[in-house]
Amino acid sequence: MKIKSNIRLKYNNSKNAEIVYKSLEVDNEGFLESELNSDEIEYNIKSDKLGSFLNTADDLIASEILIEDPFKKQPKKD
């Protein structure tokens, strides 16, 4: 069985998207494909095993949450 998923994350600006992309790219290498497009990152996960697929998706989401957290604490510019 082949399992595939596409996860697209959109950020407030391209700078934040680039920070997340570069931070996660090292961890993601060999496990999933990713592409940075301005303020959006697209992740493609493919696996033959459900357990591996779920672990990869879970790791991606947990890592993204950790990296994104400091953005929430930035003062908003008017």
N, C-alpha and C positions, 0 to 999 in steps of 0.2 A: 504494500500500500504506500502511495506517495502522498505526503501531507505538505501543503503549501499555504503560506499566509503572507499578506502584504500589510504592513503597519506603516501608516503615514502620520508623522507628528509635525504640527505647525507651531511655530514660535512667534513671539511678538516682533522679532526682528531677525535679520540675517546674522548679526553678530552672535546672538545667543544660540542660534541653530548651529553655527560653525563651532562654537565652544563645545556643545554637546557632541556633535559629529566627531570632532577630533579627539575628544576624551574617550569616546566609546569605540572608536575605530580599531584600536589596538586589541581590545577584548573581543571584538566581533570577528576579527580575521579568522577565516576558516570555518566559521559557524553560520554566518549569514552574509548576505550582500546588502550594502547600503549605498545610498546616493544622496548627496546634498544638493538641493535646488533652492537657492536664495534663503527664504525663511522656513523651509520645510525639509525634513529628512524622511526618506522612504526606505524601509527595511523589508527585505524579502527573505523569509525563512522557508527552507525546504528540508524535509527529513523523510526517511523510510520508517522511522519508529516513533510512535506517539510519545513515549517517555522523553526521548531526546528533543523532539519538537517542543513539548511543553516546558522542559528545562531551559531551552534556549530562549523561548518567549518570556518566561518568568525572569530569567537573568537580565534580559534586555530591559524589560519594564522596571525592574527594581533598580538597576544601574541608572537608568534615565531619571527616575524619581530623585535619586541622591544628587545627581549633577544639577538637576533643575531647581532644587530647593533654594540655593542661594539667590537665584533670580527673583524669587518671591520676596526676598528681603531687601532688594534694591529699591531706593526711593524712586517714585514715579516722577518722570519729567513732564512738565506741562507744555 
